[in-house]
């Protein structure tokens, strides 16, 4: 249910420091539009969901057709309804496409792929990050071990949307595993006018200064250097190149840009999208540095503030590599803990998915990122 943006690293207001962080609400979003303006009515596709296929253990088994394709329908008809389907055994190098379309009702569907460990493999809420099409589309090449894989469908968490959906599922065996690709990350400290971040907004940013976060201007260089070091540390031994606007021109190669500056009432940072399997290596995020002052229960020291900025930038980079939110204070992708938690190191780990993402499952973040970047 993307209204303005794909994801935020949320922050609590100071007056709510002892309560759960405020959620960034998406108010005034339109009802989902019918798939693409001319959807199938699904009358010739079998309905395969049952009343109790709500877990990996109770998944409905799918049987692919002669072309390794299958079209079927299901219904999300009550709050908390989960439909889980067993795709079958897949191996590294097999291509899986899952196209989910709303057929009836106001359903805003979410689709996810899991392996038998309940580890998340891929996730999609809206096929268009700008929210113009709320129907999920997952198109990936399996990178993990040979295993039984599953597709699960829910309504967007926190909404009361219901209705019938259609799934078109296709498997192409042994297409090959894409080679890992080094990701360039460009830390943009220089500010500028009319900086546009797709699906987020347009910003006029002053060049970053340590004064933005409550420190003397003389500490600006040291703070930038420490933040860059922390971002790199969060992706240990992976093929990640971290550059910055003080020492490097804008890279000619595809690269992720993380801007620093500005303020947002509800968020420490926001990313352009959750980019499953890093399909777009040239996306962007922004860390709202001016919002870090006064956001913690006590005044951070230099290292704590560097950790907060570095953790936040690395968290948004995680989204741009396809990672979603988790509920584990030690995990870099956590969204459940108080502001003060980001003042100390967080790591990419295996953690339960946050309920705002999916009602079950885990994310093995380092495993996923290693598939994409390699060691």
N, C-alpha and C positions, 0 to 999 in steps of 0.2 A: 504494500500500500504506500507507494512512494508519492509524496505530494510535492516536496521541494527538494529533498535530498535522499540519498540512499542510506546514510548512516551518520550518527553523531557519537562522539565520546562526550557523554553528558556530564554536567557538573551541578552541584547543589549550590544554592545561594548560601551566603554566610549564615543567615538567620536560621537555616535549616541544616546546619552542619551535623546535628545529632540525629537527623532523620535520613530516610533513604533519599538519594539524589532525585531531583525533579526529572520527570520524563519529558522529552520533547514531543509535544502533542502535534498531530497533523490535523488541524481543524479546517473544516470547509472543503475537504477532498471530495471530488465528484464520485458518484457511484461508478463501479467498473463498467466500461463500455463493452458491448458484445465483441468477442475476440478480435476480428479485423473488419467488421462491417458485414461480413457474409459467412457466418459460421455454419457448419453442419448442424443439423438438429439432433444428430446422434441416434436417430431411430434405427439405423442399420448396424449399430455397434452394441455388443452385449454389455449389460451392466454386471460388473464383476466384484464390486465391493459387497461386503457382508456386514452383519451387525456387530461382529467382534474381530475384525481384522485390524486392530488398533496397535499392534506391536509387531516386532520382528518375528517373535515366536508364533504369532497367529496370522502371519501374512497370507494373502491369497496368492496361490501359485499362478503364474502366467505361462501360457504356451504360445510361443511365437509361430507365425505362419511360415509358409514356404519361402518367403522373401525375408525372413527374420524380422518381420514387422507385425504389429498388433495394434488394433484400435479398439478401445473399450470405453465405457462410461462408468461414472460413480456419482455419488451424491453426498455432500456435506449437509446434514439435515438437523444438526443440533450443536449446541456449544460444546467444544472440546472433542468433536468428532475427528478421528484420525483414520485414514485409509492407507494401509500398507500392502504392497504387492511385491512378491518375490520374482525378480526378473530371471534368475538362473545364474549359472556359473559364467563368469567373465574373467579374462586374463589381461595382463598388461598389453597394451596395443590394440585392444578392442574398442571400437567407437560406439558410444551410446548416445542416442538422441531421445529426449523425452519432451514432447510438446503438449502442454496442458492448456485447454481452452474452456472458458466458462460457456455453458450452453443456456442455462436458465437461472433465474433469481438474481440476487445482487452479490453473488459469491466473489470474493477476492482471494483466489487460490495461491498457495505457496507449495513449492515442490522441493524435495530433497532426496539425494541418493545416499544410501548407507551401505556399509559392508556388514558381514555377519557379526562383527564386534560391536555393532551400533555406532561405529565411527562414521562421522559425516565425510562424504567424498565430494559432494557438490550441492549447491543450494541456489535457488532462484526464487525471488519474490515477483519481480516485474521484468518482462523481457526488455522493456525500454527504461533505462535508468531515470528518464525525465518523467515517468509516470503516465505516459501517453498510452501505454498498453500494459495492463495489470496481469496479463496471463503469463505464467512462467514458461521458460524455455531453457532446457539444459542440453548442451551439446559438448561432450567431453570425450577424450580418449583415456581409458583406464590406465592409471600409472602404478597402482598397488598390486598386491599379491593376487594370485588366482583364488577366487572366493565366490560365494553367492552374494549377489548384490540386490538391493531393494530400492523401490521408489515409494515415497510416502507423500500423501497430499493432505493438507489442512487448510482451514481458512486463516487469513492473516491474524496473528495473535492479537488479542485485545479488541477485536471487532466482532460484531454479531452479523456476519454475512453468511448466507446459505445458498445452496442451489446445486444444480447438476453441472458436471464437468465432463469433458472428453479428453482422453489421453491417446496420443499417437506415439507409439514407442518403436524404435528401430535399433537394431544392432548390426554393425559391420565388423566382422571378425578379422583380426590380424592386419589392421591397417598400419601398425607400427607405432612405437612410442616416440613422440617428439623429443628432440634433444633438449636438455636443459639450456637455458639462456640467461646470461648475466643481466641483472637488472641494474640500471643506473638510477640513482636517486639524487635529485638536485635540491639542496636546501637553499631556498630563496629568501635571503635576509634583506634584500635591497629595497623592498617596497616598490611603489609605482602606482600609476593611475590606471583606472579601468582594467584591472586585472580580473579576467573572467574565468571562473571555475565552473565548468558545465554542471548543471543540475544543482548548483549551490548558489551562485550569485556573482555579482560584479563588485569589486572592492577597490578603494583608494587606500593604500597602505603607506605609512611612513617607514623609512628604514628602521630595522629593529635596533633597539638600544636596551641595555640592561635596565635602564630606568623604567621601561615598560613593565617590568616585573618587580620593581622596588629595590634595585641595586644601583650603585654608582655607575655612571657612564663608562668609567675607566675599566670596568669589569666586562664590558660588552664582548671583546674579542675572546677572552677566556671562557665566557659562558657559551658562546657559539661553538668553540672548539670542543668543549665538554659535551654539549648536546650531540654534535656530530659523532663523537666517539661512542656515546650511549646508543644511538640509533644503530650503529654498526655492531655493537656488542649484542644487541637483541636478536641478531640473525647470525649466530656464531658459525664461522667456517663456511658460510654459504657464499655463492657467487653474487655478491652485492657490492656495487661501487658507489660510495657516498661522496658526492662533490658538493661545492657550495659557491654561492654567488660572490663571495669575497675573493676567492682564489681561482675561480674557473669561469670561463664564458659559458653561456647556455649551450649544452651539448647538442651537437648535430644529430646524434643518434637518438632513437626513441628513449624516453626517460620519464620517470615520475617526478613531478615537482611538488614540493611541500613548502607552502608559503607561511611566513610568520608575521603576525600583526593583526590589529583590529580587535574587536570585542564582540561577543555574542552573549545574550542574557542567560542562555540555557546550556551552552556547550563550550567545552574546552577546545574542540576541534570538530571538523566535519570533512568527510571524504566525498569525492565525486560519485563513487559507486562501490558496491561490493563486486569485484571483478573476478568471477570464478575462473580459476586456472590462469589468471593474469593474461586474459585474451587481449587486453589493451595495455601495452607497456608504456603508454604516454598519457596517463591520466594524472589527476592532481588532488591535493587536499590543502586545507588551511588550518593552522594552529593559531587560535585567537589569544595571542600572548597577553594582551591588555586585560584579559579576564582572569589572569592567575593571581593578581594582587587581591588580597582579602578573601580568597576562596578557601583558605585553610584555617584550622582552629588556632594555630599559632603561626608566627612569622617564620617561613622556611629559611634555612641558611643557604649558602651558595650551592653546595652539593645537592641538597634536597630540591631546590628549584631546578637545577640542571636535570635531575632525575625526572621531575614532573614534566618538563618540556620534552626530554628525550623519550620517556615512556609514551607520551601522547603522540609525538610524531611517528614513532615506531608502530603504535597501535593503528593509526590511520594508514600507514604503509601496509600493515597487515590486511586491512580491508581491500586495498588496491591490489593485493595479491590473492584475494578471494576468501580471506578468513572472516568469520562471523563472530558475534558476541558470545562470550562464555560467562559462567557464574562460578568463578574461582579467583579469590583475591590475589593469589600468587601468579596467575596467568596474565600475560600481556593483553589479551583480548577480553579481559573481564569488564563487565559493565554493572556489577552488582554492589560494589563496595564504596565506601565513603571517599571523598576527595583526598583525604590525607594518605590513602594507600599509594597513590602514584608518586609520593615523595621518596619512595625507596624502590629498589630494583624489582621489576617484574620480568618474567621469562616466557618464551613460547613453550607450552607444555601440552599435555593431554588433559582436557578439562571438560566438565559437563556443559552442554549448550545452555545458554540463558533462555528462560521461558519466552522472552520476546522474539526468539528465533524459532525454536521448535520445542515441543513438550517432552521429547526424550532425545537421547543420543549424546555423543561426545565429539570433540574436535581434537585431533592429534595435529596441532598446528605445525610443529617442526617437521613432521612427516610430509604434510601437504606442501609446505614451502620448499622442502628439499627435492620433491618431484619436479618442481618448476625451475629452480635455480641450480640445483646440483651443488655438491661440495667441492 
